[in-house]
């Protein structure tokens, strides 16, 4: 990003500018970059709406970042972060309060574990689109209509892909989409040439606390290091993630692969199952990751499994 004044949105589209805020590093960095331009006098860099889709299963650190950033946005732009969520009162559809509840009830894993990635579509994209454009079941007007925008007006959606991750693969293809039937899209971090490291640096310079990667606690894309941190800092969520995996294995559908990481990694033999990894990985204390999480949580995994699915898991012996 140049330090000289330039209009962020010179086209001055008829529709509003909406930041898709995920609560993680990239989307936080977009807001920081817009704030820099806005303070320099570029009024076109001020967003009209900052929208966060709540799956019900983000890590506590992410929810805390959403709260902090919302307060900062209100002080900086005059608007807080708006939260959208998937409705649980749609006629003819079973309502779930969260993605993890969906998985436990249906004895399955997040769709990312099956290589489909539909959980983001169902729990993030659809709620944000419904908030903006409205929905038919149950009937509710969208934010655009409520703000007085004419039918057919497309909002400009700002998407948080950093400049490094869009060089290849699926995100490169996605970052080339500039318009569809209902929205315009821009990718500010790509335009500014900001890598993940530059995003983190910009957030720190702004004085905001360090931001972790935004992801559901049972997301199959979690790394070993992230699981170790979760087992120590959020042991109850860690055990809930293991329970989801065990329920899917023992449930009505079963699994054709090991677990949330799918299959054993050939390079180092890391199990495809989070439960197997947590059971086998021994910490410096001399006990496993699983036993550590159970001690910190104050209950055992088998006790949690019986509470969540008594029809599948018998009451554990004391």
C-alpha positions as CSV (number, residue, x, y, z in Angstrom):
1,X,0.0,0.0,0.0
2,X,1.3,3.4,-0.9
3,X,1.6,6.1,1.8
4,X,0.3,8.7,-0.7
5,X,-3.4,9.4,-0.9
6,X,-5.3,7.5,-3.5
7,X,-9.0,6.6,-3.6
8,X,-9.7,3.1,-2.6
9,X,-13.0,2.9,-4.4
10,X,-12.8,5.5,-7.2
11,X,-15.5,3.8,-9.2
12,X,-18.0,4.9,-6.5
13,X,-20.4,2.0,-7.2
14,X,-24.1,2.5,-6.4
15,X,-24.0,-0.3,-3.9
16,X,-22.4,-0.4,-0.4
17,X,-19.0,-1.6,0.5
18,X,-19.1,-4.7,2.7
19,X,-16.1,-6.3,4.5
20,X,-16.4,-10.1,4.9
21,X,-14.9,-10.3,8.3
22,X,-13.8,-13.8,9.4
23,X,-12.2,-12.8,12.7
24,X,-8.8,-13.9,11.6
25,X,-5.5,-12.3,10.4
26,X,-6.4,-11.5,6.8
27,X,-9.8,-9.8,7.3
28,X,-8.5,-7.9,10.3
29,X,-5.6,-6.7,8.1
30,X,-8.1,-5.4,5.5
31,X,-9.8,-3.3,8.1
32,X,-6.4,-1.9,9.3
33,X,-5.5,-1.0,5.7
34,X,-8.8,0.7,5.1
35,X,-8.4,2.6,8.3
36,X,-5.0,3.9,7.1
37,X,-6.6,5.2,3.9
38,X,-9.6,6.6,5.7
39,X,-7.4,8.6,8.1
40,X,-5.5,10.0,5.2
41,X,-8.8,11.5,3.9
42,X,-10.1,8.8,1.6
43,X,-13.8,8.6,2.5
44,X,-14.3,5.9,-0.1
45,X,-12.2,3.5,2.2
46,X,-14.9,3.6,4.9
47,X,-17.0,0.4,4.8
48,X,-20.7,0.5,5.0
49,X,-21.0,-2.9,6.7
50,X,-18.6,-5.2,8.5
51,X,-20.1,-8.7,8.5
52,X,-19.0,-11.7,10.6
53,X,-20.7,-15.1,10.1
54,X,-20.9,-17.0,13.4
55,X,-20.8,-20.8,13.1
56,X,-21.2,-21.2,16.8
57,X,-17.8,-23.1,17.0
58,X,-15.0,-20.6,16.6
59,X,-12.3,-20.7,19.2
60,X,-12.8,-18.3,22.2
61,X,-9.8,-16.3,21.0
62,X,-11.5,-15.6,17.7
63,X,-14.7,-14.4,19.5
64,X,-12.6,-12.2,21.7
65,X,-10.9,-10.7,18.6
66,X,-14.3,-10.1,17.0
67,X,-15.3,-8.2,20.1
68,X,-12.1,-6.1,20.2
69,X,-12.1,-5.3,16.5
70,X,-15.8,-4.4,16.7
71,X,-15.0,-1.8,19.4
72,X,-12.0,-0.5,17.3
73,X,-14.2,-0.3,14.2
74,X,-16.8,1.7,16.0
75,X,-14.1,4.1,17.2
76,X,-12.5,4.2,13.7
77,X,-15.3,4.1,11.2
78,X,-18.3,4.7,13.4
79,X,-19.8,1.2,12.8
80,X,-19.3,-2.0,14.8
81,X,-19.0,-5.5,13.5
82,X,-22.4,-7.0,12.6
83,X,-22.9,-10.7,13.3
84,X,-24.9,-13.0,11.1
85,X,-25.7,-16.7,11.8
86,X,-27.5,-19.6,10.2
87,X,-31.2,-19.5,11.2
88,X,-32.5,-22.6,13.0
89,X,-36.2,-22.0,12.3
90,X,-36.5,-22.7,8.6
91,X,-39.6,-24.8,7.9
92,X,-38.8,-28.3,6.7
93,X,-35.2,-28.2,7.9
94,X,-33.8,-29.4,11.2
95,X,-32.4,-26.5,13.1
96,X,-28.9,-26.6,14.6
97,X,-27.4,-23.9,16.8
98,X,-23.9,-24.7,15.6
99,X,-21.9,-26.8,13.2
100,X,-20.7,-29.1,16.0
101,X,-24.3,-29.8,17.0
102,X,-25.0,-30.7,13.4
103,X,-22.1,-33.1,13.4
104,X,-23.0,-34.8,16.7
105,X,-26.7,-35.1,15.9
106,X,-26.0,-36.6,12.5
107,X,-23.0,-38.7,13.6
108,X,-20.7,-37.2,11.0
109,X,-17.7,-35.0,10.5
110,X,-17.4,-31.5,9.0
111,X,-17.6,-31.7,5.3
112,X,-14.0,-30.5,5.0
113,X,-13.0,-33.9,6.3
114,X,-14.6,-35.4,3.2
115,X,-12.8,-33.0,0.9
116,X,-16.0,-31.0,0.1
117,X,-15.6,-27.8,2.1
118,X,-19.4,-27.2,2.2
119,X,-19.3,-26.3,5.8
120,X,-18.0,-22.8,4.9
121,X,-20.7,-22.4,2.3
122,X,-23.5,-23.5,4.6
123,X,-22.3,-21.8,7.8
124,X,-20.6,-18.7,6.6
125,X,-21.4,-17.7,3.0
126,X,-25.1,-18.5,3.1
127,X,-25.8,-16.7,6.4
128,X,-24.0,-13.6,5.1
129,X,-25.8,-13.7,1.8
130,X,-29.1,-14.1,3.5
131,X,-28.4,-11.2,5.8
132,X,-27.5,-8.9,2.9
133,X,-30.1,-10.0,0.3
134,X,-32.8,-11.4,2.5
135,X,-34.4,-14.9,2.5
136,X,-37.7,-16.5,1.5
137,X,-38.0,-19.1,4.2
138,X,-38.6,-17.7,6.8
139,X,-39.4,-14.5,4.9
140,X,-37.1,-11.7,6.0
141,X,-35.9,-8.6,4.2
142,X,-32.2,-8.2,3.7
143,X,-30.0,-5.4,5.0
144,X,-29.8,-3.9,1.5
145,X,-33.6,-3.5,1.3
146,X,-33.7,-2.2,4.9
147,X,-31.1,0.4,4.0
148,X,-33.2,1.6,1.1
149,X,-31.1,0.3,-1.8
150,X,-32.9,-0.3,-5.0
151,X,-33.6,-4.0,-6.1
152,X,-30.7,-5.3,-8.2
153,X,-28.0,-3.1,-6.6
154,X,-24.9,-5.2,-5.9
155,X,-22.7,-4.6,-2.9
156,X,-19.0,-4.6,-3.2
157,X,-17.7,-7.4,-1.0
158,X,-14.1,-7.2,0.3
159,X,-12.5,-10.7,0.7
160,X,-9.5,-11.5,2.9
161,X,-7.1,-13.5,0.8
162,X,-3.5,-12.4,1.3
163,X,-1.1,-11.9,-1.6
164,X,0.8,-15.1,-0.9
165,X,-2.0,-17.6,-0.7
166,X,-3.6,-16.5,-4.0
167,X,-0.5,-17.4,-6.1
168,X,-1.8,-20.9,-6.8
169,X,-4.6,-23.3,-6.2
170,X,-8.2,-22.8,-5.4
171,X,-7.8,-19.4,-3.8
172,X,-6.0,-18.1,-6.9
173,X,-9.0,-19.1,-9.0
174,X,-11.4,-17.6,-6.4
175,X,-9.5,-14.3,-6.2
176,X,-10.0,-13.8,-10.0
177,X,-13.8,-13.6,-9.6
178,X,-14.8,-9.9,-9.8
179,X,-18.6,-10.2,-10.0
180,X,-21.4,-12.7,-9.9
181,X,-25.2,-12.3,-10.2
182,X,-25.6,-10.6,-6.8
183,X,-22.2,-9.1,-5.7
184,X,-19.0,-7.4,-6.8
185,X,-15.8,-8.6,-5.3
186,X,-12.4,-7.1,-4.5
187,X,-9.3,-8.6,-2.7
188,X,-7.5,-5.7,-1.1
189,X,-4.6,-7.6,0.4
190,X,-3.8,-8.9,-3.1
191,X,-4.0,-5.4,-4.5
192,X,-1.8,-4.1,-1.7
193,X,0.7,-7.0,-2.1
194,X,0.4,-7.9,1.6
195,X,1.6,-11.3,2.6
196,X,0.5,-13.0,5.8
197,X,3.6,-11.6,7.6
198,X,2.8,-8.1,6.4
199,X,-0.8,-8.5,7.6
200,X,0.5,-9.5,11.0
201,X,2.9,-6.5,11.1
202,X,0.2,-4.1,10.1
203,X,-2.1,-5.3,12.9
204,X,0.7,-5.0,15.4
205,X,1.5,-1.4,14.2
206,X,-2.2,-0.5,14.6
207,X,-1.9,-1.6,18.3
208,X,-4.3,-4.4,18.0
209,X,-3.5,-7.7,19.8
210,X,-2.1,-10.7,18.0
211,X,-4.7,-12.6,16.0
212,X,-4.9,-16.3,15.6
213,X,-6.1,-18.2,12.5
214,X,-9.9,-18.2,12.3
215,X,-11.3,-21.7,12.2
216,X,-13.8,-23.9,13.9
217,X,-12.3,-25.9,16.8
218,X,-12.9,-29.2,14.9
219,X,-11.7,-28.0,11.5
220,X,-9.6,-30.8,9.8
221,X,-7.2,-28.1,8.7
222,X,-5.9,-27.6,12.2
223,X,-2.2,-28.5,12.6
224,X,-0.5,-30.5,15.4
225,X,0.7,-27.2,16.9
226,X,-2.7,-25.8,16.9
227,X,-4.2,-28.9,18.5
228,X,-1.5,-28.8,21.2
229,X,-2.5,-25.2,22.0
230,X,-6.2,-26.1,22.0
231,X,-5.6,-29.1,24.3
232,X,-3.8,-26.8,26.8
233,X,-5.9,-23.5,26.5
234,X,-9.3,-24.9,25.6
235,X,-9.3,-28.5,26.7
236,X,-13.1,-28.9,26.8
237,X,-13.3,-27.9,23.1
238,X,-10.5,-30.3,22.3
239,X,-12.3,-33.2,23.9
240,X,-15.5,-32.2,22.1
241,X,-13.6,-32.3,18.8
242,X,-12.3,-35.8,19.7
243,X,-15.9,-36.8,20.7
244,X,-17.2,-35.7,17.3
245,X,-14.6,-37.9,15.6
246,X,-15.4,-40.9,17.8
247,X,-19.2,-40.5,17.3
248,X,-18.7,-40.4,13.5
249,X,-16.7,-43.6,13.7
250,X,-19.2,-45.4,15.8
251,X,-22.4,-43.8,14.3
252,X,-24.9,-44.9,11.7
253,X,-22.7,-43.9,8.7
254,X,-19.3,-45.0,10.0
255,X,-16.1,-43.7,8.4
256,X,-14.1,-45.0,5.4
257,X,-11.0,-43.3,6.6
258,X,-9.3,-42.8,10.0
259,X,-10.7,-39.5,11.2
260,X,-10.5,-35.7,10.9
261,X,-7.1,-35.8,9.3
262,X,-8.4,-38.6,7.0
263,X,-5.4,-40.9,6.6
264,X,-2.0,-41.6,8.1
265,X,0.6,-39.2,6.7
266,X,3.3,-41.2,4.8
267,X,6.1,-38.7,5.5
268,X,6.1,-39.1,9.3
269,X,3.4,-41.6,10.2
270,X,1.1,-39.0,11.8
271,X,-2.3,-40.8,12.3
272,X,-5.3,-39.6,10.4
273,X,-7.3,-39.7,13.6
274,X,-7.1,-36.9,16.1
275,X,-7.9,-39.4,18.9
276,X,-5.1,-41.7,17.9
277,X,-2.7,-38.8,17.6
278,X,-3.7,-37.4,21.0
279,X,-3.4,-40.8,22.6
280,X,0.0,-41.5,21.1
281,X,1.7,-38.1,21.5
282,X,3.4,-37.9,24.8
283,X,4.4,-34.5,26.2
284,X,7.4,-33.5,28.3
285,X,5.3,-34.2,31.4
286,X,5.3,-37.8,30.5
287,X,1.6,-38.1,29.8
288,X,-0.3,-38.0,26.5
289,X,-2.0,-35.0,25.0
290,X,-5.4,-36.7,25.6
291,X,-4.7,-37.3,29.3
292,X,-3.5,-33.7,29.7
293,X,-6.7,-32.4,28.2
294,X,-8.8,-34.6,30.4
295,X,-7.0,-33.4,33.5
296,X,-7.4,-29.8,32.5
297,X,-11.1,-30.2,31.6
298,X,-11.9,-32.1,34.7
299,X,-13.6,-35.1,33.0
300,X,-12.6,-38.0,30.7
301,X,-13.5,-38.4,27.0
302,X,-15.5,-41.5,27.6
303,X,-17.7,-39.6,30.1
304,X,-18.3,-36.9,27.5
305,X,-19.1,-39.5,24.9
306,X,-21.8,-41.1,27.1
307,X,-23.3,-37.7,27.8
308,X,-23.5,-36.7,24.1
309,X,-24.5,-40.1,22.7
310,X,-25.7,-42.5,25.4
311,X,-27.2,-44.8,22.8
312,X,-23.7,-45.4,21.3
313,X,-21.5,-45.2,24.4
314,X,-22.1,-47.0,27.7
315,X,-21.6,-45.2,31.0
316,X,-17.9,-45.4,31.8
317,X,-16.8,-47.3,34.9
318,X,-15.3,-45.1,37.7
